[in-house]
Amino acid sequence: MTDPTALDLDRALGFTIPARHARGRIVRLGPVLDTVLAAHAYPPAIESLLAEALTLAALIGSTLKDAGGQLTLQAQTENGVVQLLVCDYRGGELRGYVKYDADRLAEAPENPSLFALFGSGYLAITFDHAKTKERYQGIVPLDGATLAEAAQSYFVQSEQIPTLVRVGLAKDAAGHCTAGGLFLQHLPEGEDGRERLHVRLDHPEWEHVAILGGTMGADELANPALPLETLIWRLFNEEEEVRLLSDIAMSRGCRCSPEYIGQVLSRFPPEERAEMADDAGVISVDCEFCARSFPVPLDDFVS
């Protein structure tokens, strides 16, 4: 029997390969996934989609240097089975939610493709930097077979940075989900004084890293018995130097609370709050991320 205490879960680990001018991030999620997914009774196809999106949010979000910064992934379509998918990451905290058409999903194949779920949808990746108050957003079509492919296209097309993204999902006999992801990039211009690879006619350094990264199996990424350090060693043990960065613990982080919701409602004029309230004078605010309802009496706003 596997010792649960030996499982490597809910952690992201960064690394750099100086001689190849590359950086990477590897992540594995477990209990965090179960907690987020348990908020709604998602069918298997939607559950897998959200698990992949949360893994991507952890991979990309954990690269933020601004500890208070936030990464948001949003996938949306006008006529697809999935009407809205949103995940975000901030300081190691993850949350996510999917709104979908149950009737249309019932008509879809058992394992629907990304196109079957989204049609001509798009993926928006938004970076909010807490220190500078700057926001940057890029949008790419959901053309690939997976969300990971769409995220990879975002960095190649919007950021013009050679990037490799891999995600693996698994579910055990007890119904517990695990997911792992690998994120590799060429170091952008300015980080080491070199030109970006896309301006060069060839880039063997990146091609070498990408080929090695492509050998990582989805089953390895999602296997909680394999420490993240072991996966990095498997890929790059022949490199002259691989520098491990500080790891980041992952947790479910819905930011709703009675205090926060009260602050939001206090910004509305009294007459608008009165319209929101029921006959008993209570405003009920539902959080889709954690599936909780927060009742706020109008009397709370009386000064």
KOLKOL-650619 format. One record per atom (N, C-alpha, C): residue in three letters; x, y, z. Coordinates in pm, whole numbers, plus 50000, padded with zeros to 5 digits. Example, Ala and Ser with C-alpha at 12.3 -4.5 7.8 and 13.67 -1.06 7.14 Angstrom:
BEGIN
ALA513194943150780ALA512304955050780ALA513204967050780SER512854977550708SER513674989450714SER512905000350787
! end
This chain:
BEGIN
MET500844988150000MET500005000050000MET500885012550000THR500515022449919THR501285034849911THR501075043250035ASP502145048350090ASP502065056950208ASP501545070650165PRO500355075150211PRO499805088050169PRO500725099750201THR501505098350309THR502375109350347THR503535111150251ALA503775100750166ALA504895101550071ALA504465107349937LEU503165109849920LEU502675114849793LEU503015129649777ASP503435133149656ASP503815147049627ASP502645153849557LEU501875161649632LEU500655167749581LEU500545182449621ASP499785189749543ASP499465203949570ASP500725212349590ARG501615211349491ARG502885218449497ARG503345221949356ALA503965233549342ALA504595237649217ALA506075240049243LEU506905236049148LEU508355237449164LEU508945243349037GLY509695254049051GLY510325260348936GLY511785256148923PHE512325257748801PHE513725254448778PHE514225262048655THR515525263248646THR516155269348529THR517275260248480ILE517545261148350ILE518645253848288ILE519555264448224PRO520505269748300PRO521285281248254PRO521965279248119ALA522575267748096ALA523315265647972ALA522395265347850ARG521125262147871ARG520155261547761ARG519285274047755HIS519515283247848HIS518745295647852HIS517245292647854ALA516885283447943ALA515495279047954ALA515065279148100ARG513765280248119ARG513195279548253ARG511995270248248GLY511595265148364GLY510465255948367GLY509715256648497ARG508565250548495ARG507715249448613ARG506985236048603ILE506945228848713ILE506235216248718ILE505315216448839VAL504105211248821VAL503095212248927VAL502325199148936ARG501855196049056ARG500925184849071ARG499855188749173LEU498615185949136LEU497465189149220LEU496735176449261GLY496205176349384GLY495435165049434GLY494245169449515PRO494375170449647PRO493255174849731PRO492665188349688VAL493485197249636VAL492955210049587VAL491935207549477LEU492245198549386LEU491305195149279LEU490005189649336ASP490125180049428ASP488925174149486ASP488045184649552THR488655194149620THR487885204449690THR487155213449592VAL487865217849488VAL487235226749390VAL486135219349313LEU486425207249268LEU485455199649189LEU484235195649270ALA484395193949402ALA483285189649487ALA482235200549506ALA482575212949471ALA481605223849489ALA480395222249399HIS480565215249287HIS479465212749194HIS479545198249147ALA478425192349118ALA478395178449070ALA478655178248920TYR479915180748883TYR480265181348742TYR480255167448679PRO479745165948559PRO479875153248486PRO481335151248446PRO481735138848413PRO483155135748388PRO483845144948287ALA483195148148175ALA483845156448072ALA484145170348124ILE483225176048201ILE483415189548255ILE484415189148369GLU484385178648447GLU485345176948556GLU486765176748502SER486995169048396SER488335168248336SER488765181748279LEU487815188748216LEU488125201848159LEU488565211648267LEU487835211948379LEU488165221148487LEU489485217248554ALA489725204148568ALA490985199648627ALA492175204148542GLU492035203248410GLU493105207748322GLU493305222848332ALA492215230248338ALA492305244848349ALA492955249148480LEU492615242448589LEU493225245648719LEU494725242648718THR495105231848651THR496525228548641THR497275239148561LEU496675243748453LEU497295254448374LEU497405267348454ALA496365270548531ALA496395282648614ALA497525281748716ALA497725269948774ALA498805268148870ALA500165269148803LEU500305263248685LEU501565263648612LEU501965277848575ILE501035284948512ILE501345298348462ILE501365308448576GLY500385307348665GLY500295316948775GLY501495316548868SER502035304648890SER503165303448983SER504445309248927THR504435313448800THR505615320148743THR505625335048775LEU504515340348828LEU504445354648859LEU505475358248966LYS506235368748941LYS507205373349039LYS506555381949146ASP505445388249112ASP504695396449206ASP503835387349293ALA504175386149422ALA503485376749510ALA501995379749520GLY501605392349503GLY500195396049512GLY499505396249377GLY500225392549271GLY499655392749138GLY498665381449117GLN497845382849015GLN496815372848986GLN496845369048839LEU496665356148814LEU496545350748679LEU495135345348663THR494455349448556THR493105344648530THR493015338248393LEU492475326248387LEU492185319448261LEU490685319648241GLN490255324148123GLN488825324248094GLN488585319247953ALA487785308847941ALA487415303347811ALA485915305047794GLN485525309947678GLN484115313447659GLN483705311547514THR482435308847492THR481865307847358THR480415312147363GLU479885315447250GLU478485319747246GLU477525308147224ASN477965297647156ASN477055286847119ASN477555272947155GLY478535271947242GLY479085259047276GLY478395252547395VAL478765239947422VAL478275233147541VAL478725240647666VAL479995244547668VAL480525252447778VAL480275267147749GLN479565273547839GLN479255287747822GLN480325296647884LEU480925291747993LEU481975299448060LEU482825290148145LEU484135291648132LEU485085284848220LEU486035295648272VAL486195296348403VAL487095306248460VAL487865300248576CYS489165302448578CYS490045298148687CYS490985309648717ASP491385310748842ASP492425320548870ASP493365315648979TYR494525321848981TYR495605318549074TYR496095331449139ARG496275330949270ARG496885342349339ARG497575337249465GLY498885339049468GLY499655335249587GLY499515320749628GLY499435311749531GLY499305297649562GLY497875292949580GLU496925302149573GLU495515298549589GLU494825297349454LEU494065286649438LEU493385283749312LEU491875283149332ARG491135287449232ARG489695285549231ARG489245284549086GLY488095278149064GLY487615276548927GLY486155272748923TYR485535275248808TYR484105272648791TYR483805270948642VAL482845262048611VAL482395260048473VAL480885261148468LYS480395269348375LYS478965270048347LYS478745263348211TYR477825253748208TYR477645246048085TYR476175242748064ASP475855238747941ASP474505234947903ASP474385219747916ALA473685215148021ALA473595200848049ALA472895193247936ASP471885199247875ASP471155192547767ASP472055190447645ARG472815200647609ARG473705199347495ARG474855189847524LEU475315189447650LEU476375180147687LEU475875165747673ALA474615163247709ALA474055149747698ALA474025144947554GLU473975154247459GLU473935150747317GLU475345149047258ALA476365153247333ALA477745152647284ALA478305138547302PRO479405135247235PRO480055122247254PRO480495120347399GLU480775107947436GLU481165104947574GLU482435112447613ASN483385113147522ASN484625120547544ASN484705131847442PRO483975142647465PRO483885153347365PRO485215160447344SER485465164347220SER486665171947187SER486515186247238LEU487615193447233LEU487575207547273LEU486625215347183PHE486615211947054PHE485715218746961PHE484255215446993ALA483995202847033ALA482625199147068ALA482135206847191LEU483065209847282LEU482695217147404LEU482585232147382PHE483465237647299PHE483535252147285PHE483155257447147GLY483165248947046GLY482925254146912GLY484025263946876SER483645275746833SER484635286046797SER484925295046916GLY485265288847028GLY485525296647149GLY486915302647151TYR487225309547257TYR488535315847273TYR489015314347416LEU490325315447434LEU490955315147565LEU491595328647592ALA491215334647703ALA491805347347745ALA492685344947868ILE493915349747863ILE494835348647976ILE495145362748023THR494845365448150THR494985379048204THR495955378948322PHE496915388048317PHE497855389948426PHE497535403348496ASP497285402748625ASP497085414848705ASP498245416148801HIS499005426948789HIS500175429148874HIS499805438548989ALA499895433249110ALA499465440749228ALA500335452949254LYS501655451649235LYS502555462649268LYS502395474449173THR502295471749045THR502225482548947THR500795486048907LYS499835477748951LYS498415479648915LYS498185478148764GLU499115471848695GLU498965469948551GLU498225456948521ARG497495456948411ARG496795445048365ARG497165442448220TYR497465429848192TYR497795426048054TYR496975413848017GLN496355414147900GLN495525402947857GLN495845399047713GLY495895386147689GLY496045380847554GLY494935370847526ILE494505370147401ILE493395361447362ILE493815353047242VAL493545340047250VAL493835331047137VAL492625321947115PRO492405317446991PRO491305308146963PRO491555294647029LEU490485287747062LEU490595274247116LEU490655264347000ASP491785264646929ASP491935256646808ASP492525242846833GLY493245241246942GLY493945228746966GLY493035217647016ALA493655206147042ALA492905194747094ALA492655195847243THR493465204047312THR493355205447456THR493545220047496LEU493175223147620LEU493445236547673LEU494945239147682ALA495715228747711ALA497165230247719ALA497735234847585GLU497215229547475GLU497685233847343GLU497305248447317ALA496125252447361ALA495705266347343ALA496595275647424ALA496935271747546ALA497825279847629ALA499215280847567GLN499695269847512GLN500995269947445GLN500965279547326SER499875279447251SER499735288547136SER499725303047180TYR499145305547299TYR499115319347350TYR500535324947364PHE501425317247424PHE502775322247446PHE503565323347316VAL503335314047226VAL504055314447098VAL503555326047012GLN502225328147008GLN501635338446922GLN501635352246986SER501145353147109SER500995366147173SER502285371247235GLU503015362347303GLU504245366347371GLU505485364347283GLN505335356447177GLN506445353147088GLN507615347047166ILE507275338147258ILE508265330947336ILE508075316047313PRO509075309047261PRO508945294547244PRO508575287847376THR507515279947375THR506945274347497THR506445260247474LEU506585251847577LEU506035238347575LEU505155236647698VAL503925231847678VAL502995229447789VAL502465215247779ARG502535207847890ARG502015194147895ARG501185192648024VAL500065185448014VAL499205182948129VAL498775168348128GLY498775162048245GLY498295148348259GLY497255147548369LEU496195139648348LEU495115138248446LEU494935123548481ALA494505121048605ALA494235107348649ALA493165107448757LYS492495096148772LYS491485094648876LYS491595080548931ASP491705079249065ASP491885065949122ASP490545059049148ALA490605046849200ALA489395038949220ALA488455045349321ALA488985053449410ALA488165060149511ALA487545073049459GLY487875076549335GLY487295088549276GLY488095101249300HIS489305100049357HIS490145111749382HIS490915115449255CYS490925128249223CYS491595133149102CYS493005137949133THR493905135249040THR495235141349044THR495535146848905ALA496345157048901ALA496735163148774ALA498145168548788GLY498885167648680GLY500235172948679GLY500475180748552GLY501385190148559GLY501675198148441GLY503135202048432LEU503605203848309LEU504975208148281LEU504915220348190PHE505705230548226PHE505735243248153PHE507185246648128LEU507595247348000LEU508965250647964LEU508985262747872GLN509965271547891GLN510095283347808GLN511545286947784HIS511785293047667HIS513055299847644HIS513015312547726LEU514145316247786LEU514195328447866LEU513975340647777PRO512995349147812PRO512705361047730PRO513875370547726GLU513835379047626GLU514865389247609GLU514915397947733GLY516115400847778GLY516275409547894GLY516615401848020GLU516235388848030GLU516525381448150GLU517965376548154ASP518565374648036ASP519955370548037ASP520765377747929GLY520195388747877GLY520915396847781GLY521005391047642ARG520185380947610ARG520235374647479ARG519005378447398GLU519125377247266GLU517965380147181GLU516955368847192ARG515695372147163ARG514665361747163ARG514925352047048LEU514535339547071LEU514815329346971LEU514075331546841HIS512875337846849HIS512085338846727HIS512735347846622VAL513745355846662VAL514405364346564VAL515595357346500ARG515855345146542ARG516995337846489ARG516525327446388LEU517425323646297LEU517065313946195LEU516995299846252ASP517775296946355ASP517705283846419ASP517925285746568HIS517455276346647HIS517605277446791HIS517735263446851PRO518885257246832PRO519105243546880PRO518985242147032GLU519305252647107GLU519205251747252GLU517765248947293TRP516835256647237TRP515435254647273TRP514925241347218GLU515305237947096GLU514835225447037GLU515255213547123HIS516445214147180HIS516925203347267HIS516035202247391VAL515755213547454VAL514915213647574VAL513495208847542ALA512935213647430ALA511575209947392ALA511465194947363ILE512475189347297ILE512445174947267ILE512445166847396LEU513295170747491LEU513335163647618LEU512005165147692GLY511465177347695GLY510185179647763GLY509065171547702GLY509105169747571GLY508075162247502GLY508055147447535THR509125142547598THR509165128347635THR508475125547767MET508095136147839MET507425134147968MET506005129147945GLY505665117648003GLY504355111747984GLY503305117748075ALA502055117748029ALA500945122948110ALA500795114848238ASP501075101648230ASP500945093248348ASP501985096748453GLU503185100748410GLU504215104848504GLU503835117848573LEU503325127248495LEU502945140248552LEU501875138748659ALA500925129448637ALA499795128048728ALA500025117648838ASN501215111648843ASN501505101248942ASN501995107449072PRO501185107549178PRO501585114349302PRO502715107549375ALA503055095249337ALA504155088149402ALA505515092649349LEU505515100349240LEU506765105249182LEU507005119649226PRO508015122249309PRO508305135949349PRO508605144749228LEU508275157349238LEU508515166549127LEU509995167349093GLU510825166849194GLU512275167149170GLU512715155249085THR512085143649108THR512415131749030THR512065133648883LEU510925139848855LEU510535142248716LEU511515151548646ILE511945162048717ILE512915171248658ILE514235164048630TRP514655155548724TRP515905148148706TRP515795138748586ARG514645132048571ARG514455122848459ARG514645129948325LEU514165142248317LEU514245149548191LEU515635155148164PHE516255160648267PHE517435168948242PHE518665164548321ASN518785151548353ASN519905147048435ASN521235147948361GLU521225149248229GLU522475150148155GLU522945164548135GLU522125174348179GLU522525188348168GLU523615191548271GLU524485200948238GLU525585204048329GLU525095210648457GLU523935217548452GLU523405223748573GLU521895226148557VAL521155222248659VAL519725225448668VAL519505231548806ARG519035243748809ARG518835250848936ARG517365249948977LEU517135244349096LEU515785243749149LEU515455256749222LEU514235261649202LEU513775273849268LEU512895269949387SER512485279749463SER511615277149578SER510295271249530ASP509805261349606ASP508515255649568ASP507385263949628ILE506175261849573ILE504995269349617ILE503895259449650ALA503355260349770ALA502245251749811ALA500945256849750MET500105247549704MET498835251049642MET497665248249736SER496645256749732SER495455254949813SER494235260449741ARG493045255949784ARG491825261749729ARG491665275449794GLY491385285649714GLY491365299149770GLY490225307649723CYS488985303449749CYS487865312249717CYS487895324049813ARG487805336049759ARG487995348049840ARG486685354149889CYS485595346949873CYS484325352249922CYS484265350750075SER483645360350141SER483435360150285SER482325370050315PRO481645368650428PRO480595378350462PRO481115392650463GLU482345394550510GLU482895408150517GLU483125413850377TYR483695405650289TYR483975410350154TYR482685413350079ILE481715404450089ILE480445406550020ILE479725418850074GLY479815420950205GLY479215432850264GLY479855445550210GLN481195445250192GLN481885456850138GLN481435459749995VAL481265449149914VAL480815450949776VAL479415456749772LEU478515451249852LEU477135456049852LEU477025470449904SER477935474149993SER477885487650050SER478145498449945ARG478705494449831ARG478995504249725ARG477745507549643PHE476695499549658PHE475455502249585PHE474595512349660PRO473855520749591PRO472925530049657PRO471885522249736PRO471345527949845PRO470345521049928PRO469145515849849GLU468685523749749GLU467505519349674GLU467805506949590GLU469045505749540GLU469395493849462GLU469525481649553ARG470065483549673ARG470135472449767ARG468735467649805ALA467815477149819ALA466435473549853ALA465805464949744GLU466155467749619GLU465605459949508GLU466195445749506MET467415444249555MET468055431149559MET467485422149669ALA466935428049772ALA466495420549890ALA465175413349867ASP464955402549944ASP463685395449938ASP462675401850033ASP461525395550050ASP460475401250134ASP460895402450280ALA461855394250319ALA462325394750458ALA463445405050476GLY463785412350370GLY464825422550379GLY466225416750381VAL466425405450312VAL467725398950309VAL468205397550163ILE469445401550140ILE470065399750008ILE470845386650012SER470525377549920SER471245364849912SER472245365449796VAL473505363849830VAL474575364249730VAL475175350249717ASP475155344749596ASP475705331349571ASP477085332449510CYS477995324249560CYS479345323349502CYS479415310749418GLU479615312249289GLU479685300649200GLU480975292649221PHE482015299149271PHE483285292149288PHE483195281549398CYS482555284849509CYS482515275249620CYS481105270349650ALA480115274949571ALA478735270349583ALA478145273449720ARG478555284549778ARG477965288749905ARG477085300949884SER476095302449972SER475205313949967SER475425322350092PHE475475335550073PHE475725344650183PHE474515354050201PRO473745352150308PRO472605361150334PRO473085373850404VAL472705385350350VAL473115398250407VAL471865406650435PRO471485408350562PRO470305416350595PRO470515431050559LEU469455437650512LEU469535451950481LEU469875459850607ASP469485454850721ASP469765461950846ASP471255463750871ASP472065455050809ASP473525456150829ASP474065469250772PHE473325475550680PHE473805487750616PHE473265500450681VAL472485498850785VAL471935510450854VAL473005516150945SER473335528750923SER474415534851002SER473865540651132
! end
